[in-house]
C-alpha cells in the first residue's frame, strides 16, 4: 500500500512517506522473529523524547525526537510511546493526552483518528491508555530499549509506564537488533539521505559564494544555516557547525561553547567548514576546506592535495567485504607518503605505520556511519572490540563493509601544536620529522575533506557534490558573483543609524 501521508516542508522540499517507517517496523519484526528467546505474542515498546524546559526556566528548547523512536515512527512531537506486536507488525501509537486548554497555546489538538491517518498505523490510543492496552493484549513479554551507544558512552532509556512491573519485561534483546536494522538503510531512507546531501552541498557552495577576508567565522555558519533552512526546509543542523579558520582549523570540534566560531577570518587563512543539514530526522556531514581568498598557496596546495588523494583512494577502494580499519590505514599511508614526498617527513613509511605516526596528523577516525544520527549507531554492535592504537581507537566502527551501509570518508591533516610537540619529544617517532620544514606549517591549521557515501553492491555511491580539486575550487571563486554581504565595520555603521 502506498502512503497517503508524507512529511515535507513545502512543495519545494523532499516528501518522506509514512511508508518509510512502516517498512522499518516490518524489518525489525522480521529480525525479532528469528531471535530464539522472543516468544509468541511479544511486543516492542519504545518511548519517544520528552518535552522539557531549559534549567529552572519555562523556556522550551526546540524539540528533537529520540532517534530510535524516530526510526520506527517518524513522529516529531514529544511524549509519545509506540507499541509493535512482533508476530503481526500491528502498531499502536500513544500520543500524550493533553488537557483541552493546551489548544490555546499549542493550536488545535489532534484526535486519535487524525494521528492514525498522519502516521499510517493500525491503532492510536492516548497515553493514559497504555496500561489498559497491555492488560488487554496480555503480552508474553515486552521488549524495551536499553543498551550502550559506543560513541557517546550513554545508555538508551527504556520505556516504562505505571503498572509495567505486572508484565515480563526484557531489556537486553531489543537494542542490538534494532541497532542492526539502523545500520542498513532502505531505498526510501537512502533517498532522504541523498536529499540532505544535496541541500548541504548547495549550502556549502553558498558559503563559498559569499566568503570574504574580514568576515567572522560565525557569519559563514549563519549563511549555511539560513540557506539550508530557507531553501531546504532543514530546521535542524546535524551537529554544531565547525567553522575553523587559520589555527582553529586544527581543532577537531571547534565551534563549541568555549570557541563559538568567533574568530575574524584573515586574508590567507585556510578555512575548514564542517557543516551538515538535517531533514526529517536524517543527517548529512560534509567538510570543505579552502583558502578564504580562493587561491591556494604552494604549502596549502601540498596539504590539500595529500588529503584529497587519501579521500579518493579510499573512495575507489570501498566495496562490500572491505574492512573499515584497513581503509583508515590506507588513508594514513597515502598521507604519510605525500608528507614525505613534500619534505615534511623522512624515513621508511612502513615503520611510520608501525609507530602510528599518521595519528599525529590525523588523530580522529577516517569516518563513521551516517543516518538518523550523524555518528549513527551500530559501529561496534554485538561487542566489536575497539582498537587501543593511536588514531584507530578513534574509529567509530571497525566493521567489514556491506551494501546498504552509509558512511563518511573524512581524512585530514592538521598541524596541532600539542600533538606535534608530543611526537617530537618521543624518540620512537621524532626521527621521522624534518623539524625545520614542520615549523613552516605550524599555525596554519589543517585540512579535512569529508564526503558522504553509500556502499553499493559493487563499490560506493558519492552523495556529496561540492568543488573538490584545487582547480575546481579556484575556478569556483574566479567565476562567483561579487559577494554582497557587508563586512563587520559596515554592519556596525548600519546599526548606528
N, C-alpha and C positions, 0 to 999 in steps of 0.2 A: 504494500500500500504506500503510495506517495504521500509525502507530508502536505498538509494544508496550512500548517503553521510554520513560520520562519522568524528567525532573529535577523534584523538588519538595522542600520542607522539611516535609512532612506534609500531611494531607488538607485542612487549613485554608488552605494556600498554593497558589499557581498551579502547574500542571503544564506543563512545557515539553517537548514531544515531540521525540524524536531526529530526527523528520522535518524539523524546522526547519533543522537543519544539513545534511541531505541536499539539501534544496532550495537552500541556499546554494551547495553544491558544484556542483550542476547548473547554477545561474546562472553561476558562474564558468567552467565548461567551455564553455557556450554563447558567452560573450564571447570566450574564448580561441580558439575555432574560427574566429572572424571576424577574427583578427589574422593578417595575411598571413605574418609571419615565424615563426609557430608551425607546425612540421612535424608530419606524421603520427607517431603513437606518442610524443608528448611527454608528460612527467609534470610535475606540480606537486609540489614537496617543501617542506613547511612544518615549522618547528621550534617546539615549544612552549616555555614558560618553564622555566627551570632551577631546581632546588632549590638553596638556598643557606643560609648561616648569617650571622648578624649580625657583621660585622667579623671579629675573630680568635677569637670565642667559638664554642661549639657550639649557640648558641640559634638556632632556626629561626623566622624570621618567618612569619606566615600567608601561604601561597602564593596568589597571584592569577595566573590564566592570561594569557599573552600574547594580546593582543586579536584579531589576525588568526587565530591558531590556534583561539581560542575560537569565532570566527565560523564557521569551517569544520567544527569537530568537536564543540565543546561539552564538551571534557574539562576537568575541574577539576584533575587531577593533574599534577605536574611531570614534566619529562624525556621527554615524548612527541615523536614525529615522525609525520607523516602524508603519504602519497603519494596523488595523484589522477591517474588516467590520463585525459588530456584527451579522447581520442576516445570512450571508453565511460563515463566517470564512475566507473569502478571505483575503490574507495577501499581503501587498505591502511593500517592504523594500527599504529604501532610503539611500544608501551609499553616502559618500561625493564625490562631483565632484572635482577631483584633476587635476591640470594642468599637461600637458604631461611631463614637466621636473622633476616632482616628481619621475618618473621611474628611474632617475639617482641615486637617494638617497634611494629610498624605494623599488626598484625592479619593476617587471612587474605590470602594473596597470590592474586590472581585468575589464572585460566587464560586462554589465548588465546581459548577459546570463550566464556568469560564476558565478556571485553571486547567480543567480536564482537556478542554479544546486547545489551550495555549501549549501545553506540554505533551499532548497526544499520549496520555497514559490511560490505563484502563479504569482507574478509580482515583478520586480525590476526596479526602476527609480532612477536616480541620484538625489541628494538632492536639486538641483536647480529647480526640477520639483514639489516640494511639493505643492506650492500654486496652480499651474495649475491642479494638480491631484484633489485637493478638489473642485476647481471651476467646474470641470467636474462631479465629484461624487455627488455634491450638498447634502452633509450630513444634516440630520435633527439636529444632534448635534455631537460635537467632545468631547470625554471623555479624559481628560488629568489627569495626576497623581499628586495629591497634598495631602499630609497627614503626620501626625506625626509618626516618629519612636519612640516607647516608651522606647527603650534602649538608643539611642543617644540623644533624645530630639531635633532632627533635622527634618526638613521637606523635603520631596522629591521635586524635581524641575520639575514643569510641562513643557511639551513640548510646544514650540511656533515657529512660523515662520512668516515672513513678510506677512501680509495680513490675519492673523488668526482672527483678530477682525471683519472680514466680516461674520464670522460664529457664530453659537450658541455654546459656549464652556461651558462645565460643569466640574468643578474641584473637586467635592465632591463625586460623585458616585463611581468612579473607584477604589480609594485607598483601602477601606475596602473589596471590592470584590476580587481584585487581591491578596491582602494580605491573605485572607482566602484560596484562591487557593494554595498559597505557604505553608500554614500550613500543608496541607495533601499531602504526596508525592506519586507519581505514582510508579508503579513497575519498570519502567525504571530509575527513579530518585533514587529509593532505591538501585538498582544495582550499580549506581555510588557511592553512599554513602558507600556501603559495600566495594567497591574498595579503596576509600580514607582511610577507617579504616584499611584495610589490609596493605596498604603502610605505614601508620603512626605507626601501631603496629610493623611492621618489623623495622621501623626506630628507635622506642624506644628500641627494643631489640638490635639493632646495637650499640646504645649508651651504653647499659648495658654491651655489649661485650668489649667495649674499655675504659670505665671509669676507672680512677686510682686516688688515692690521689695525689695531686701535680699538677693536671691539672687546668686550668681556666674554669669557667662556660661557657664562650663563645666558648671554644673548643668543648664542648659537643653539643652546639647549632649548630656549624658548621658541626659536624658529622651527626646530624639528617637532616639538610637541604640538605647536599650533598647526603645522601642516598636516600632521597625521590625524589630528582630531577633526580639523575643519574639512579636510578633503576625504579622509579615510574612515571617519567615524570612530576613531580609537580614543576613547575616553581615558584609558589607562596606558601607561608605558609598561613594558615587560619587566623593567627594573629601573633603578635610579640612573639617569643618564650620566655617562662618564665623558667629560669634555676637557681633556687634559691638553695643555699647550706647553711647549718648552719642556722644562724639567718635570712638570706634572704628568707628562705622557709616560713617565717611568713608574708612576704609582698605579698599581693594578686596579684598585677600586676607588680611584679618585672620584670626587663628586659627592662624597659622603657628608654628613652633617658638619664635620670639622673642617672640611675643604669643599665647600658647595659650588664648585665651578666658578670661582670668584676672581680668577687672575685676569689681568689685562693681557691680551694677546699681542705680542710684538712681531714686527716685521722680521722674517727669517725663521720664526718659530715653526717647528713641525707640530701639527695638531693630531691628536688621537681621539676620535669621536666614536664611542661605543654606545649605540642607542638603538632601541627596538620598540616598535609599537605593538600593543596587544589589541586584538579584536575578537569579540565574542568569547573571551577567555583563553584565546590561543596566542602564543608568544612569537616574537621574532627576535633575532640577536645579531646585529651587524656592526662591524667595526671598520671605519675608514680612517686612513692615516695619510696626511699630505701637508705640504707647507702652506701656511696661511696666505702667502702671496702667489701660490700656484706654480712656483718654479723651484725645482729641487736643486740643492747644491750637490756637488760631487759626493760629499760624505753622506748626505741624506739619501742619495740615489743608491749608494752601496748597501746601506742597511735595508732600505725599502725593497730592493730587488732580491736580497737574500731571503727576506720574509716571504715575498711573493713566490719565489721559487719553491720554498718549502710548502706553502699553501697549495700550489698547483701540482707538485709531486704527490702530495697526499691525495688530492682530488683524483688524480689519474689512477692511483693505486687502490682506492676504495672499491670494494665489491664484497658480496657475501663470502664468508669464510676467512676474511682478513681480520686479524686481531687488532684492537684499538691501541694497545700498548705498543705494538710494532709500528703503528702509524705515528705515534708520538716520537719513537726513536728515529724513524725516518726523517721527521721534521727536524729533530735535533741534529742529525748527521748533516743534512743539507745546509743548515745554518752555520754549523761549525766549519764545514768545508768552505763556505763563502767568506766567513770571517778570516779564515786562514789565508785564502787567496787574496784578500784585501789587506793583509799585513797586520791585522789586529792580534792574531794568534800564530803560534808556530808549533811544530812537532807533529806527532802521529795522531790522526783523528780517531783511530780505533782506541788508542789509550785515553783520549779525551772522553770518549763514550764510556769507558770503564769507570772513570772517576766522576762521571755525570757532570762534566763541565758545561754542558748545554743548559743546565738548570741555573747557572749564573746569569745567563741572558734570557732564559725563558723559565721562570720559576713556577708558572702555572701549567695546568694540563693543556693538551692540544685542543680539546673540545669536549662537548657534553651532549647528552640527549636534550632534545627540544620538543616542547609540546604545549600542554596547558601551563606548565611551569617552565621558566627559562632554563633552569637546571632541572630537567624533567627526571622523573623517578625511574628506578629500575637499574641504575648503573651497577649496583652490586647486589642484585636480587638473588635470593637463595644462598646468601652467605658468601659471596665472592670476596676474596681477600685483597685488600688494598696494599700496594707496594709500600715499603718503607724508604725507598731510594729517593734522592732529591729529584724534584720535577715529577717523577712518576707517582709519588704519593699524593700529588695534587690532581691526578686524573680522576674525573668524576665517573668514569666507567672503565673497566678493564675487559669488556666483553668482546666476543667474536661477533663481527657484524653479520646481520641478516637483513633480507629485503623487508622494507616497511619501517625500518628504524629511521629516525630523523636526528641529525647531529649538526653541531657546528664544527668547522675547521678554522682554528684561530691561532696559528703560530705567531710568535712575536720575538723581537729582540729589544731589550731595554738596558739602559745604562743606569742602573740603580746603585747609588753610592754605597749602601750597606752591603749589598751582595758582592760588588766589586772589591771592596776593602777586605771583606772576609776571605774571598778567594785568593787575593794577592798575599794575604798573610798565611796561607795554607801551603806548605811545601809540596803537597801532593798535586796541587793544581796550579800554583803560581808560575811554574816554569813554562807553562803553555802560553802565557801572556807576553805581549810586547808592550810594556807599560807606557812607553813614550807615545805610542800610537793610541792606546786605550785612552790616555789622558786627553787626547784631542776630541774625544767623543763625550767626555763627562759633561753633564749638564744639558746634553742635547735631548734628553727624554727617551723616547722609544717609538717603536712601530709595531702595531698589531694589525693583521688583515684577517677579518673574520667573515666567513660565509656560512650560509645555512644550506644543508644538503639532505636529500632523500636517498637512502640506499635502495637501489633497484635490483632487479634480478641479475643484471649484467654489470653494474657499475654504480654510478651516482648521478643524480639529477641536481644541478646547481639552481637554487631558487633565487639567490641574490643577484641583483642586476645594477651594479654601480661601476663607474670607471675604475679600472684596477691597475693597468700598466702605467709606468711613468709617463709614457707618451699620451695615453688616454686622459690622464689627469691634467697634464699641462695643456692639452688641446681643449679640454672642457673649460678651463679657466680662460684661455685665449678667446673662446667663442661665446662666453657667457655675456649677457647684457650687463651694463654698468650697475653694480649694486645700488639700491636706493635707500637702504637702512641708514639713518643718521647716526653718526658716531657719538660717543658719550658726551663730548663737550657741546655738541649741538643740541643733544637731548636736554642738558641742563639749562640751556638758553630757552628751550621750548617751555619747560616747566616754570621758568622765572617770569614768563609773560602773563 
